[in-house]
């Protein structure tokens, strides 16, 4: 199930709340903002390196970050 904030429906592994990271979209169950994962991927880090650096994340978090970026581009 996906969360909906404003006009955008978030992928299942992403959430945003005013009380966490100033309302920025974060990976569900963490305080890790989606933009951080996207920046790391853009800089050339692999999903495996990111997952090793953040053991609380699952591959689904990475996929959801990319899905979020693609939806954001469609707005």
C-alpha positions as a printed Julia matrix, in Angstrom:
75×3 Matrix{Float64}:
  0.0    0.0     0.0
  1.34   3.43   -0.88
  1.11   6.58    1.22
 -0.4    9.73   -0.23
  0.74  13.21    0.74
 -0.58  16.2    -1.15
 -1.13  15.33   -4.8
  1.6   12.68   -5.01
  1.18   9.07   -4.02
  4.39   7.69   -2.54
  5.75   4.22   -3.28
  5.21   1.7    -0.47
  8.68   2.1     1.08
  8.56   5.91    1.26
  6.78   8.16    3.71
  6.77  11.8     4.72
  5.69  13.43    7.93
  6.1   16.94    9.28
  7.78  15.52   12.39
 10.54  13.67   10.49
 13.26  15.44    8.47
 11.13  18.56    8.04
  8.57  16.67    5.99
 11.01  15.49    3.32
 10.21  12.07    1.83
 12.17   9.42    3.74
 12.63   5.7     3.46
  9.94   4.1     5.58
 11.05   3.2     9.08
 14.15   5.4     8.88
 15.22   9.03    8.92
 17.09   8.56    5.65
 15.79  11.03    3.04
 15.11   9.74   -0.46
 17.3   12.47   -1.95
 20.35  10.99   -0.16
 19.9    7.63   -1.87
 19.34   9.32   -5.23
 22.48  11.42   -4.79
 24.52   8.34   -3.95
 23.22   6.48   -7.01
 23.88   9.52   -9.22
 27.44   9.65   -7.87
 27.99   6.09   -9.05
 27.49   4.11   -5.86
 25.88   0.74   -6.44
 22.85  -0.51   -4.59
 25.07  -3.09   -2.92
 27.39  -0.42   -1.52
 24.44   1.64   -0.25
 22.82  -1.4     1.38
 26.11  -2.3     3.07
 26.46   1.25    4.4
 22.87   1.32    5.66
 22.08  -2.21    6.9
 18.56  -1.2     7.94
 17.65  -0.76    4.27
 16.31  -3.4     1.91
 16.62  -3.53   -1.88
 12.98  -2.41   -1.99
 14.0    0.93   -0.44
 16.4    1.57   -3.32
 13.77   0.6    -5.89
 11.19   2.84   -4.18
 13.65   5.76   -4.29
 14.02   5.36   -8.04
 10.27   4.98   -8.47
  9.76   8.18   -6.46
 12.21  10.04   -8.71
 10.47   8.81  -11.86
  7.05   9.88  -10.53
  8.46  13.26   -9.5
  9.72  13.73  -13.06
  6.24  13.08  -14.42
  4.63  15.87  -12.4
